[in-house]
């Protein structure tokens, strides 16, 4: 990131804002992981000490949503280049430490996106995607990649394959609580990613998605 980077701050309503993560947010962020990803394997939650370390790796790519002093949303990012569509969360996140960050990477990669259940349905995830796009534009990147979890698939995994579920989703015959919302923001599905992480809600399946830098979120 260039030295001319201007920190992102967007007030949403009195007392609520999207802003760059600060060290004092780390403990709340560690606790928020457990709330927003309750079915995720515990060894794949990002911990408070890791959030602090991210500030030494790529501070521009870490965001929170705050309601006064309470952290109620977050997203974490690195810069990356892609040589393979198939990877795991532990691989791309370097076990949650983000040492996989490539300062010369031409894509912004979103590691996570979480909103406290009490605040969902208010468009806060879209606001965080906009913050990420701001960083990508500041650094003249190609856009954003992330893996969205097929969080509706676990409930029907016994009745259909992940490939069938994904195909129906792409064709508009099925909605998914996570992927459909991300596609509404403007992300395009690239491919199915098996064994991305350990979470029964999605039967461990994710979908690599991207949004080009010229898209408006």
TITITOR-346221 format. One record per residue: residue number from 1; y, z negated, x of N, C-alpha, C in turn. Coordinates in steps of 0.05 Angstrom, whole numbers, plus 5000, padded with zeros to 4 digits. Layout:
<bakes>
    n   npy   npz   npx  capy  capz  capx   cpy   cpz   cpx
  NUM     Y     Z     X     Y     Z     X     Y     Z     X
...
</bakes>
This chain:
<bakes>
    n   npy   npz   npx  capy  capz  capx   cpy   cpz   cpx
    1  4976  5000  5017  5000  5000  5000  5025  5000  5018
    2  5045  5014  5010  5069  5016  5026  5085  4991  5023
    3  5103  4986  5043  5120  4962  5043  5141  4963  5021
    4  5144  4987  5008  5164  4989  4987  5152  4982  4959
    5  5128  4973  4959  5115  4966  4933  5132  4944  4919
    6  5137  4949  4893  5151  4930  4876  5132  4915  4859
    7  5130  4889  4860  5111  4874  4844  5114  4880  4814
    8  5092  4880  4800  5092  4887  4772  5096  4861  4756
    9  5114  4864  4736  5118  4842  4717  5126  4854  4690
   10  5111  4848  4669  5117  4858  4643  5116  4835  4623
   11  5139  4828  4612  5140  4807  4592  5130  4820  4565
   12  5111  4806  4552  5100  4817  4527  5113  4804  4503
   13  5119  4779  4505  5132  4763  4484  5142  4738  4498
   14  5159  4722  4485  5168  4698  4498  5145  4680  4508
   15  5145  4676  4535  5125  4659  4547  5100  4673  4556
   16  5096  4698  4548  5072  4713  4555  5079  4737  4572
   17  5064  4742  4594  5070  4764  4612  5046  4773  4627
   18  5047  4798  4636  5028  4809  4655  5042  4809  4682
   19  5028  4798  4703  5041  4795  4729  5020  4796  4751
   20  5029  4799  4776  5011  4797  4798  5000  4769  4800
   21  4975  4767  4807  4962  4742  4811  4975  4726  4834
   22  4976  4700  4831  4986  4682  4851  4965  4661  4858
   23  4968  4648  4880  4948  4629  4889  4943  4607  4869
   24  4963  4598  4855  4960  4577  4835  4943  4584  4811
   25  4937  4610  4808  4921  4619  4786  4891  4618  4791
   26  4883  4614  4816  4855  4618  4825  4835  4600  4810
   27  4841  4575  4807  4823  4557  4793  4819  4565  4764
   28  4841  4571  4750  4839  4580  4723  4823  4606  4721
   29  4826  4624  4740  4812  4649  4739  4782  4645  4742
   30  4774  4626  4760  4746  4620  4763  4734  4609  4738
   31  4749  4593  4723  4739  4582  4698  4739  4604  4676
   32  4758  4622  4677  4760  4643  4657  4736  4662  4659
   33  4726  4667  4683  4703  4684  4686  4680  4675  4668
   34  4675  4649  4668  4652  4638  4653  4656  4641  4623
   35  4681  4641  4615  4687  4643  4586  4685  4672  4576
   36  4696  4691  4592  4697  4718  4583  4671  4734  4589
   37  4655  4724  4608  4629  4736  4614  4606  4716  4611
   38  4602  4706  4587  4583  4683  4584  4554  4690  4589
   39  4547  4716  4586  4519  4724  4591  4514  4735  4618
   40  4535  4738  4634  4532  4748  4662  4518  4727  4679
   41  4501  4737  4697  4487  4719  4716  4508  4703  4732
   42  4503  4677  4735  4523  4660  4748  4530  4669  4776
   43  4511  4681  4791  4517  4689  4818  4534  4714  4819
   44  4541  4725  4796  4559  4749  4795  4587  4742  4784
   45  4591  4717  4776  4618  4708  4769  4634  4707  4795
   46  4659  4715  4793  4678  4712  4816  4688  4684  4816
   47  4687  4671  4839  4695  4643  4841  4724  4639  4851
   48  4734  4616  4846  4762  4610  4853  4769  4616  4882
   49  4751  4609  4900  4757  4614  4928  4757  4644  4935
   50  4741  4659  4919  4741  4688  4923  4767  4700  4913
   51  4777  4691  4890  4802  4700  4880  4824  4695  4900
   52  4824  4672  4913  4844  4667  4933  4841  4686  4957
   53  4817  4692  4964  4813  4711  4986  4822  4739  4980
   54  4820  4747  4955  4829  4773  4947  4859  4777  4953
   55  4874  4756  4952  4903  4757  4958  4908  4764  4987
   56  4888  4760  5005  4891  4768  5033  4881  4796  5037
   57  4866  4807  5018  4854  4833  5021  4872  4855  5009
   58  4879  4850  4983  4894  4871  4968  4910  4857  4946
   59  4931  4842  4953  4945  4827  4932  4957  4844  4910
   60  4965  4869  4917  4977  4886  4896  4958  4892  4873
   61  4932  4891  4878  4913  4899  4858  4902  4877  4841
   62  4914  4853  4842  4903  4830  4827  4924  4822  4806
   63  4915  4820  4780  4934  4815  4759  4923  4793  4740
   64  4942  4779  4728  4936  4760  4707  4954  4765  4683
   65  4944  4756  4660  4961  4753  4636  4965  4723  4632
   66  4989  4714  4630  4995  4686  4627  5009  4681  4600
   67  5001  4658  4588  5015  4647  4565  5028  4621  4574
   68  5053  4622  4581  5066  4601  4596  5050  4595  4621
   69  5039  4572  4625  5024  4566  4649  4994  4572  4647
   70  4985  4580  4624  4957  4584  4619  4949  4613  4626
   71  4928  4617  4642  4918  4644  4648  4899  4652  4626
   72  4905  4673  4612  4888  4681  4589  4877  4709  4592
   73  4882  4722  4615  4871  4749  4620  4872  4755  4649
   74  4855  4774  4659  4856  4781  4687  4843  4808  4691
   75  4850  4820  4714  4836  4843  4724  4839  4843  4755
   76  4817  4851  4768  4817  4851  4798  4809  4879  4807
   77  4822  4888  4829  4818  4916  4838  4816  4917  4868
   78  4804  4939  4877  4805  4947  4905  4812  4977  4906
   79  4818  4987  4930  4819  5016  4934  4793  5025  4945
   80  4784  5049  4936  4758  5059  4944  4757  5089  4944
   81  4738  5100  4960  4730  5127  4959  4701  5128  4948
   82  4693  5150  4935  4667  5151  4923  4650  5172  4936
   83  4627  5163  4946  4607  5182  4957  4582  5183  4940
   84  4580  5164  4921  4557  5162  4903  4566  5150  4876
   85  4555  5161  4855  4561  5150  4828  4546  5125  4823
   86  4523  5121  4837  4505  5098  4831  4509  5076  4851
   87  4517  5053  4842  4522  5030  4858  4520  5005  4841
   88  4518  4982  4853  4517  4957  4838  4544  4943  4841
   89  4548  4923  4823  4572  4907  4825  4573  4892  4851
   90  4550  4881  4859  4550  4865  4884  4556  4883  4908
   91  4548  4908  4907  4554  4926  4929  4583  4933  4930
   92  4594  4942  4908  4622  4951  4908  4642  4928  4912
   93  4634  4903  4904  4651  4880  4907  4646  4864  4932
   94  4626  4873  4948  4618  4858  4972  4612  4829  4965
   95  4595  4825  4944  4588  4798  4936  4611  4782  4924
   96  4631  4796  4914  4654  4783  4902  4677  4778  4921
   97  4674  4784  4946  4695  4779  4966  4714  4802  4970
   98  4707  4826  4961  4725  4850  4962  4730  4860  4990
   99  4713  4853  5009  4716  4864  5036  4708  4894  5036
  100  4699  4904  5014  4694  4933  5010  4720  4948  5007
  101  4742  4935  5003  4768  4948  4999  4774  4967  5022
  102  4781  4991  5015  4789  5011  5035  4819  5016  5033
  103  4835  5007  5052  4864  5011  5049  4872  5040  5047
  104  4855  5059  5055  4861  5087  5052  4847  5100  5029
  105  4832  5085  5013  4818  5096  4990  4837  5110  4971
  106  4828  5132  4959  4846  5147  4942  4842  5142  4912
  107  4826  5123  4905  4822  5114  4877  4826  5084  4876
  108  4836  5075  4853  4836  5046  4848  4811  5040  4832
  109  4796  5020  4841  4771  5013  4828  4774  4986  4815
  110  4771  4985  4789  4773  4960  4774  4747  4944  4774
  111  4747  4920  4786  4723  4904  4788  4716  4890  4761
  112  4737  4881  4747  4732  4868  4722  4756  4871  4704
  113  4752  4862  4679  4774  4862  4659  4766  4841  4639
  114  4781  4820  4636  4774  4798  4618  4797  4787  4604
  115  4794  4782  4577  4814  4769  4561  4801  4746  4547
  116  4814  4723  4547  4803  4699  4533  4798  4706  4504
  117  4775  4697  4492  4769  4704  4465  4791  4697  4444
  118  4806  4677  4450  4828  4669  4431  4850  4690  4430
  119  4851  4707  4450  4874  4726  4452  4865  4755  4450
  120  4841  4760  4442  4831  4788  4440  4843  4801  4415
  121  4843  4827  4415  4854  4842  4392  4884  4845  4392
  122  4897  4838  4415  4926  4840  4417  4935  4862  4436
  123  4917  4878  4445  4924  4900  4464  4929  4891  4492
  124  4919  4867  4500  4925  4857  4526  4909  4871  4548
  125  4885  4880  4542  4870  4896  4561  4884  4922  4568
  126  4895  4935  4548  4911  4959  4553  4934  4953  4572
  127  4947  4931  4567  4970  4923  4585  4960  4920  4614
  128  4937  4909  4618  4926  4906  4645  4919  4933  4657
  129  4908  4951  4641  4902  4978  4651  4928  4992  4659
  130  4950  4987  4644  4976  4998  4651  4986  4987  4678
  131  4981  4961  4682  4989  4949  4707  4974  4961  4730
  132  4948  4966  4726  4932  4979  4747  4942  5007  4752
  133  4949  5021  4731  4959  5049  4735  4985  5049  4750
  134  5002  5028  4746  5027  5026  4761  5021  5024  4791
  135  5001  5008  4798  4994  5005  4826  4984  5031  4837
  136  4967  5045  4822  4956  5071  4831  4978  5091  4835
  137  4998  5091  4818  5021  5110  4821  5038  5103  4845
  138  5043  5077  4849  5059  5068  4872  5046  5077  4898
  139  5019  5077  4899  5005  5085  4923  4997  5114  4924
  140  5006  5130  4904  4999  5158  4903  4969  5163  4903
  141  4955  5147  4887  4926  5150  4885  4919  5171  4864
  142  4893  5178  4862  4884  5198  4843  4880  5187  4815
  143  4878  5160  4813  4874  5148  4787  4857  5123  4789
  144  4843  5117  4768  4827  5093  4767  4797  5100  4761
  145  4780  5086  4775  4751  5085  4768  4744  5056  4761
  146  4725  5053  4744  4713  5027  4739  4686  5032  4726
  147  4670  5011  4723  4645  5013  4708  4649  4995  4683
  148  4647  5008  4660  4648  4994  4635  4619  4986  4627
  149  4616  4962  4616  4589  4953  4609  4582  4961  4581
  150  4557  4970  4578  4547  4978  4551  4540  4953  4535
  151  4560  4938  4527  4555  4912  4515  4542  4912  4488
  152  4540  4935  4476  4525  4937  4451  4496  4945  4454
  153  4489  4953  4478  4462  4964  4482  4441  4943  4482
  154  4446  4920  4492  4426  4899  4493  4413  4893  4467
  155  4429  4895  4445  4418  4889  4418  4399  4910  4408
  156  4400  4934  4419  4384  4956  4408  4365  4967  4429
  157  4363  4954  4452  4348  4965  4475  4319  4969  4468
  158  4308  4953  4449  4280  4956  4442  4275  4980  4424
  159  4297  4992  4414  4293  5014  4395  4301  5041  4407
  160  4316  5042  4429  4324  5067  4441  4329  5064  4471
  161  4329  5086  4485  4335  5085  4513  4365  5083  4518
  162  4373  5075  4541  4401  5074  4548  4413  5102  4549
  163  4396  5121  4557  4406  5149  4557  4413  5159  4529
  164  4396  5152  4510  4402  5160  4482  4427  5146  4472
  165  4429  5120  4477  4453  5105  4469  4478  5117  4480
  166  4477  5123  4506  4500  5134  4520  4507  5162  4509
  167  4487  5178  4503  4491  5204  4492  4505  5203  4465
  168  4495  5185  4448  4507  5181  4421  4536  5171  4423
  169  4541  5154  4443  4568  5144  4448  4587  5167  4455
  170  4578  5183  4474  4595  5206  4483  4601  5225  4460
  171  4582  5229  4443  4585  5248  4421  4600  5237  4397
  172  4606  5211  4398  4621  5198  4376  4604  5189  4353
  173  4577  5188  4357  4559  5180  4336  4555  5149  4337
  174  4564  5136  4358  4560  5108  4361  4585  5095  4374
  175  4591  5071  4367  4612  5056  4381  4600  5033  4397
  176  4614  5026  4418  4606  5004  4435  4629  4985  4438
  177  4625  4959  4437  4648  4941  4438  4666  4943  4462
  178  4654  4951  4485  4670  4954  4509  4677  4983  4515
  179  4657  5000  4516  4662  5028  4524  4680  5043  4504
  180  4677  5038  4479  4693  5052  4459  4723  5045  4463
  181  4728  5019  4468  4755  5011  4473  4767  5024  4498
  182  4751  5026  4519  4760  5038  4544  4765  5068  4540
  183  4748  5081  4525  4753  5110  4519  4777  5114  4502
  184  4783  5095  4485  4808  5097  4469  4833  5095  4486
  185  4831  5079  4507  4853  5077  4526  4858  5104  4541
  186  4836  5119  4545  4838  5145  4559  4818  5149  4580
  187  4800  5130  4585  4779  5133  4605  4758  5153  4596
  188  4748  5169  4615  4728  5189  4610  4701  5179  4622
  189  4679  5181  4606  4653  5173  4618  4644  5193  4638
  190  4633  5183  4660  4623  5201  4682  4593  5201  4682
  191  4581  5178  4683  4552  5176  4684  4542  5148  4678
  192  4517  5146  4670  4504  5120  4665  4498  5107  4692
  193  4501  5081  4694  4496  5067  4719  4476  5044  4713
  194  4450  5048  4718  4430  5027  4713  4432  5005  4734
  195  4425  4981  4726  4424  4958  4744  4450  4952  4758
  196  4472  4957  4744  4498  4952  4756  4502  4922  4761
  197  4495  4906  4741  4496  4877  4744  4474  4865  4727
  198  4473  4838  4727  4452  4824  4713  4463  4811  4688
  199  4461  4825  4666  4473  4815  4641  4457  4826  4617
  200  4443  4809  4602  4426  4818  4580  4442  4832  4557
  201  4468  4826  4555  4484  4838  4534  4485  4869  4536
  202  4484  4878  4561  4484  4907  4565  4458  4917  4577
  203  4438  4899  4578  4412  4906  4590  4416  4916  4619
  204  4436  4906  4632  4443  4912  4660  4455  4940  4664
  205  4461  4954  4642  4472  4981  4644  4502  4981  4642
  206  4514  4998  4659  4542  5004  4657  4546  5034  4656
  207  4571  5042  4653  4578  5070  4653  4602  5074  4671
  208  4599  5091  4691  4622  5097  4708  4642  5113  4692
  209  4667  5104  4692  4688  5117  4677  4712  5121  4695
  210  4729  5140  4689  4753  5145  4705  4776  5154  4687
  211  4800  5150  4697  4824  5160  4685  4842  5171  4706
  212  4850  5196  4704  4866  5209  4725  4895  5198  4724
  213  4908  5200  4746  4935  5188  4749  4956  5200  4730
  214  4952  5225  4722  4972  5237  4705  4969  5230  4676
  215  4948  5215  4669  4944  5206  4641  4963  5183  4634
  216  4972  5183  4610  4989  5160  4600  4972  5140  4586
  217  4974  5115  4594  4958  5094  4582  4975  5080  4561
</bakes>
